[in-house]
Amino acid sequence: MRTVICHFYNEEYMLPWWLKHHLNLFDYGILIDHGSTDRSADICRELAPQWRLVRSRLTHFDAYLTDLEVMNYEQEMVGWKIALCVTEFLVCSVPLKNLEYNLKQMGRSGCAASGMLVIDENPGVIPTYDKPLPLQKYYGIDDNALTDQKERIAIGNIGLQPTRNRFYHCNPVGMYFPGRHSSHLPDASFRLLNLKILVYHYAPWSQQTIERKMQIGKKLDPKDVERGWGAHHLRNAETLQGDYLRKKVVSQNFMEDDHTRDAINLSCRY
């Protein structure tokens, strides 16, 4: 059994791509709706009627409680699992069953999927829903390869260390640190180059993307804002545009990397 868990709020723009992509990779999905007021829930019912759509018990994106809610659903499922956001597309350069077998042979119960921040190299080319998004937008920054902290500071709003990996595992729960990008479990720091996460924070770069990024700010828990958590959700349109332009300058074509190209091509079939 292979399960993906995703929580969302007003994601009707990204959900058609995300659902079609992951329906091809996973046996089952648990979709946690944080009170969407758009067509997000309807899109889930239309495109993934066999997956489970649930209403979050939370009114805000409290970092601790959101992770706890995800892990509660994780615990119900046996087999392999991963928790993703709607901007995150899992790709693998080998069949997932092969990757899982190899991990088991190594005595591991999971591994980190490498976060790849996608930057829209040509916003004038508008992607369509009839083609996988990773085959349309595939320029960006390999978060794990960018190790120089001065470079990371110059790019801006990327963090001093890689923070976009996700944990693919077969444990009862992921035992996550807040945000679910890392875990208390040791295998969460073990990366295989076959497995990657394409993170569509800056692609497609459109008015819809800017608006969906700004809407999350009002869903943050005030206590988390006081801690400085989720500050990237509090940027205005002008700041977001500046962030995008700085990252676009240093973005690279992911298709020129063998592992990433193979992962995209193998995983994008619908």
C-alpha positions as CSV (number, residue, x, y, z in Angstrom):
1,M,0.0,0.0,0.0
2,R,1.3,3.4,-0.9
3,T,-0.5,6.5,0.5
4,V,-0.1,10.3,0.0
5,I,-1.5,12.7,2.6
6,C,-2.1,16.3,1.6
7,H,-3.7,19.2,3.4
8,F,-5.0,22.2,1.4
9,Y,-6.9,25.5,1.5
10,N,-8.4,27.1,-1.6
11,E,-6.1,25.3,-4.1
12,E,-8.4,25.0,-7.1
13,Y,-5.6,26.3,-9.3
14,M,-3.0,23.7,-8.4
15,L,-5.1,20.7,-7.5
16,P,-5.9,19.5,-11.1
17,W,-2.2,19.1,-11.8
18,W,-1.4,17.7,-8.4
19,L,-4.2,15.1,-8.3
20,K,-3.6,13.8,-11.8
21,H,0.1,13.5,-11.1
22,H,-0.2,11.6,-7.8
23,L,-3.1,9.4,-8.8
24,N,-0.5,7.8,-11.1
25,L,1.9,7.1,-8.3
26,F,-0.2,6.2,-5.2
27,D,-2.7,3.6,-4.3
28,Y,-4.6,5.9,-2.0
29,G,-4.7,9.5,-0.8
30,I,-6.1,11.3,2.2
31,L,-7.0,14.9,1.3
32,I,-7.4,17.3,4.3
33,D,-9.5,20.4,3.5
34,H,-8.8,23.3,5.8
35,G,-12.1,25.0,5.1
36,S,-11.8,25.9,1.4
37,T,-14.3,28.3,0.0
38,D,-13.5,27.7,-3.6
39,R,-14.0,24.5,-5.8
40,S,-11.1,22.6,-4.2
41,A,-13.3,20.0,-2.5
42,D,-15.3,19.5,-5.7
43,I,-12.2,19.0,-7.7
44,C,-11.0,16.3,-5.3
45,R,-14.4,14.5,-5.6
46,E,-14.3,14.8,-9.4
47,L,-10.7,13.7,-10.0
48,A,-10.0,11.4,-7.1
49,P,-13.4,9.9,-6.0
50,Q,-11.7,6.8,-4.6
51,W,-9.5,8.8,-2.3
52,R,-10.6,10.1,1.2
53,L,-11.6,13.7,1.5
54,V,-11.8,14.9,5.1
55,R,-12.5,18.3,6.8
56,S,-9.7,19.5,9.0
57,R,-10.6,20.0,12.7
58,L,-8.4,23.0,12.8
59,T,-9.3,26.6,12.0
60,H,-5.7,27.8,11.6
61,F,-2.5,26.3,10.2
62,D,-1.0,25.7,13.7
63,A,2.4,24.1,13.0
64,Y,2.2,21.5,15.8
65,L,-1.5,20.6,15.4
66,T,-1.3,20.4,11.6
67,D,1.6,17.9,11.9
68,L,-0.3,16.0,14.6
69,E,-3.4,15.8,12.4
70,V,-1.3,14.5,9.5
71,M,0.3,11.9,11.7
72,N,-3.1,10.8,13.0
73,Y,-4.1,9.9,9.5
74,E,-0.7,8.4,8.8
75,Q,-1.1,6.0,11.7
76,E,-4.3,4.6,10.1
77,M,-2.4,3.5,7.0
78,V,0.0,0.6,6.5
79,G,2.8,0.6,4.0
80,W,4.6,3.5,2.4
81,K,3.5,7.1,2.9
82,I,4.5,10.7,2.4
83,A,2.9,14.0,3.5
84,L,2.9,16.7,0.8
85,C,1.5,20.1,0.1
86,V,-0.3,20.9,-3.1
87,T,2.8,22.7,-4.5
88,E,4.9,19.6,-4.1
89,F,5.2,16.9,-6.8
90,L,6.9,13.7,-6.0
91,V,9.0,12.3,-8.9
92,C,11.3,9.2,-8.9
93,S,13.8,8.0,-11.6
94,V,13.0,4.3,-10.8
95,P,9.6,2.7,-10.1
96,L,8.7,3.4,-6.5
97,K,8.4,-0.4,-5.8
98,N,12.1,-0.8,-6.7
99,L,13.1,2.1,-4.5
100,E,11.1,0.6,-1.6
101,Y,12.7,-2.8,-2.1
102,N,16.2,-1.3,-2.1
103,L,15.5,0.7,1.1
104,K,14.3,-2.5,2.8
105,Q,17.4,-4.4,1.6
106,M,19.5,-1.6,3.2
107,G,17.6,-2.1,6.5
108,R,16.0,1.3,6.2
109,S,12.4,2.3,6.7
110,G,12.5,5.4,4.5
111,C,14.5,8.2,3.0
112,A,14.5,11.9,2.2
113,A,13.1,13.1,-1.1
114,S,15.3,16.0,-2.3
115,G,13.5,19.3,-2.5
116,M,13.9,21.1,-5.9
117,L,12.5,24.7,-5.9
118,V,10.8,25.3,-9.2
119,I,11.1,28.8,-10.8
120,D,9.1,29.8,-13.8
121,E,11.6,30.6,-16.5
122,N,9.0,32.0,-18.9
123,P,5.8,33.3,-17.2
124,G,4.5,34.2,-20.6
125,V,4.0,30.5,-21.5
126,I,0.9,29.5,-19.6
127,P,0.7,25.8,-18.7
128,T,-2.3,23.7,-19.5
129,Y,-4.1,21.1,-17.4
130,D,-3.9,18.5,-20.2
131,K,-0.2,18.0,-19.7
132,P,1.8,17.2,-16.5
133,L,3.0,20.4,-14.9
134,P,6.6,19.0,-14.4
135,L,6.8,18.6,-18.2
136,Q,5.9,22.2,-18.7
137,K,7.8,24.0,-15.9
138,Y,11.1,22.5,-14.9
139,Y,13.6,25.3,-14.2
140,G,14.7,26.0,-10.7
141,I,17.1,25.6,-7.8
142,D,18.3,22.3,-6.3
143,D,18.0,23.2,-2.6
144,N,20.4,20.6,-1.4
145,A,23.1,21.5,-3.9
146,L,23.1,25.1,-2.8
147,T,25.5,24.8,0.2
148,D,27.2,28.2,0.4
149,Q,25.3,30.3,3.0
150,K,26.4,33.6,1.4
151,E,24.8,32.5,-1.9
152,R,21.6,31.5,0.0
153,I,21.4,34.8,1.7
154,A,21.9,36.7,-1.6
155,I,19.1,34.7,-3.2
156,G,16.8,35.6,-0.3
157,N,14.0,33.8,1.5
158,I,15.5,30.4,1.0
159,G,16.8,29.7,4.4
160,L,20.4,29.1,5.5
161,Q,20.0,25.3,5.2
162,P,18.0,23.1,2.8
163,T,14.4,23.0,4.1
164,R,12.4,21.5,1.3
165,N,13.0,17.8,1.6
166,R,10.2,15.4,2.5
167,F,10.3,12.0,4.3
168,Y,9.1,9.0,2.3
169,H,8.7,6.1,4.7
170,C,6.9,3.0,6.0
171,N,6.8,3.9,9.7
172,P,3.6,4.2,11.7
173,V,4.1,8.0,11.7
174,G,6.8,10.3,10.4
175,M,7.7,11.8,13.8
176,Y,8.1,15.2,12.2
177,F,9.7,18.4,13.3
178,P,7.3,21.4,12.8
179,G,6.6,21.7,9.1
180,R,7.3,18.0,8.3
181,H,10.4,18.8,6.3
182,S,12.5,16.8,8.8
183,S,12.0,14.1,11.3
184,H,13.3,12.7,14.6
185,L,13.7,9.3,12.8
186,P,17.2,8.8,11.5
187,D,16.3,7.6,8.0
188,A,14.7,11.0,7.3
189,S,18.2,12.4,6.7
190,F,19.2,9.7,4.3
191,R,18.8,10.9,0.7
192,L,18.6,8.9,-2.5
193,L,19.2,10.9,-5.7
194,N,16.4,8.9,-7.4
195,L,13.6,10.5,-5.3
196,K,12.8,14.2,-5.6
197,I,10.2,16.8,-4.7
198,L,9.5,19.5,-7.3
199,V,8.3,22.4,-5.2
200,Y,6.2,24.8,-7.2
201,H,6.5,27.9,-5.0
202,Y,7.4,30.2,-7.9
203,A,5.8,28.4,-10.9
204,P,3.6,28.9,-12.7
205,W,4.3,32.5,-11.9
206,S,1.0,34.1,-12.4
207,Q,-1.6,36.3,-10.6
208,Q,-3.3,33.1,-9.4
209,T,0.0,31.9,-7.8
210,I,0.6,35.3,-6.1
211,E,-2.9,35.4,-4.7
212,R,-2.8,31.8,-3.5
213,K,0.5,32.5,-1.7
214,M,-0.8,35.6,0.1
215,Q,-4.1,34.0,1.2
216,I,-2.3,31.5,3.5
217,G,-1.2,34.4,5.9
218,K,-4.7,34.8,7.3
219,K,-4.8,31.0,8.1
220,L,-1.7,31.1,10.3
221,D,-2.0,30.6,14.0
222,P,-1.2,33.9,15.8
223,K,1.1,32.0,18.2
224,D,3.2,30.7,15.3
225,V,3.4,34.2,13.8
226,E,4.8,35.4,17.2
227,R,7.4,32.6,17.0
228,G,8.4,33.8,13.5
229,W,7.1,30.6,11.9
230,G,5.5,30.9,8.5
231,A,6.8,34.4,7.9
232,H,7.2,33.5,4.2
233,H,3.4,33.4,4.0
234,L,3.1,37.1,5.1
235,R,4.8,38.7,2.1
236,N,2.9,41.2,-0.1
237,A,2.8,41.0,-3.9
238,E,5.7,43.4,-4.4
239,T,8.0,41.4,-2.1
240,L,6.9,38.1,-3.8
241,Q,7.8,39.6,-7.2
242,G,11.3,40.6,-5.9
243,D,11.8,37.1,-4.4
244,Y,10.8,35.5,-7.7
245,L,13.2,37.7,-9.8
246,R,16.2,37.0,-7.6
247,K,15.6,33.3,-7.8
248,K,15.0,33.3,-11.5
249,V,18.4,34.7,-12.2
250,V,20.1,31.6,-10.6
251,S,17.6,29.0,-11.8
252,Q,18.8,26.1,-13.9
253,N,17.2,23.6,-16.3
254,F,16.4,20.5,-14.3
255,M,16.2,18.4,-17.5
256,E,20.0,18.8,-17.8
257,D,20.4,16.6,-14.7
258,D,20.2,12.9,-15.5
259,H,18.4,11.9,-12.2
260,T,15.9,14.7,-12.3
261,R,15.1,14.3,-16.0
262,D,14.6,10.6,-15.6
263,A,12.5,11.1,-12.5
264,I,10.2,13.7,-14.3
265,N,9.9,11.5,-17.4
266,L,9.1,8.3,-15.5
267,S,6.7,9.9,-13.1
268,C,4.7,12.1,-15.4
269,R,2.3,9.8,-17.2
270,Y,-1.4,10.6,-17.4
